[in-house]
């Protein structure tokens, strides 16, 4: 399974919703908590062009935030991304 990375903060409701979504679907993910990490947030902004969390990556593919994740899954696009073998 392609690795999933979730950039979050500890005070973000959409971050909690994204984590719960992955947990309910049995999708393992790595969380990178940016709470109080200004440099990390700046690096994420440089990488994505977005300033909000959550920001979700499946492998090197930027999915976006929670609502983007749900829309992608409902459209059938998440499973193929997860099935790609990295490297």
C-alpha positions as CSV (number, residue, x, y, z in Angstrom):
1,X,0.0,0.0,0.0
2,X,1.2,3.5,-0.8
3,X,2.1,5.4,2.3
4,X,-0.3,8.1,3.5
5,X,1.0,11.2,5.2
6,X,-1.4,13.6,7.1
7,X,-0.1,17.0,8.1
8,X,-2.2,18.3,11.0
9,X,-2.5,20.3,14.2
10,X,-3.9,19.1,17.5
11,X,-6.7,21.8,17.5
12,X,-8.1,21.1,14.0
13,X,-11.5,19.5,13.6
14,X,-11.0,18.6,10.0
15,X,-7.7,16.9,11.0
16,X,-9.5,14.8,13.5
17,X,-12.2,14.0,10.9
18,X,-9.5,12.9,8.4
19,X,-7.8,10.7,11.0
20,X,-11.1,9.1,11.9
21,X,-11.8,8.6,8.1
22,X,-8.6,6.7,7.6
23,X,-9.0,4.7,10.8
24,X,-12.6,3.6,9.9
25,X,-11.4,2.5,6.5
26,X,-8.4,0.7,8.0
27,X,-5.9,2.8,6.0
28,X,-2.6,3.3,7.9
29,X,-1.2,6.8,7.9
30,X,1.7,8.8,9.3
31,X,0.7,12.0,11.1
32,X,3.0,15.0,11.1
33,X,1.7,17.4,13.8
34,X,2.5,21.0,12.9
35,X,1.1,22.5,16.1
36,X,3.6,25.2,17.1
37,X,5.9,24.3,14.2
38,X,6.1,27.5,12.1
39,X,8.9,26.3,10.0
40,X,7.1,23.1,9.2
41,X,4.0,25.0,8.2
42,X,6.1,27.3,6.0
43,X,7.6,24.2,4.3
44,X,4.2,22.7,3.8
45,X,2.9,25.9,2.3
46,X,5.9,26.0,-0.1
47,X,5.1,22.4,-1.1
48,X,1.4,22.7,-1.5
49,X,0.6,26.4,-1.9
50,X,-1.9,26.0,0.9
51,X,-1.8,27.3,4.4
52,X,-4.5,25.2,6.0
53,X,-4.4,21.7,7.6
54,X,-5.0,18.9,7.1
55,X,-3.0,18.4,4.0
56,X,-2.9,14.8,2.9
57,X,-0.4,13.0,0.6
58,X,-0.7,9.5,-0.8
59,X,2.8,8.8,-1.7
60,X,4.0,11.9,-3.5
61,X,0.5,12.8,-4.7
62,X,-1.1,15.7,-2.9
63,X,-4.7,14.9,-2.2
64,X,-5.6,18.2,-0.4
65,X,-7.6,18.5,2.7
66,X,-10.4,16.5,4.3
67,X,-13.2,17.4,1.9
68,X,-10.8,16.7,-1.0
69,X,-10.1,13.3,0.5
70,X,-13.7,12.4,0.8
71,X,-14.6,13.6,-2.7
72,X,-11.6,11.7,-4.2
73,X,-12.7,8.5,-2.4
74,X,-16.4,8.9,-3.4
75,X,-15.3,9.4,-7.0
76,X,-13.2,6.1,-6.8
77,X,-9.9,7.8,-7.0
78,X,-8.4,7.0,-3.6
79,X,-8.2,3.2,-3.9
80,X,-6.0,3.3,-7.1
81,X,-3.6,5.8,-5.4
82,X,-3.3,3.5,-2.4
83,X,-2.7,0.5,-4.6
84,X,0.4,1.9,-6.3
85,X,3.6,0.3,-5.0
86,X,6.1,2.9,-4.2
87,X,9.6,2.7,-5.7
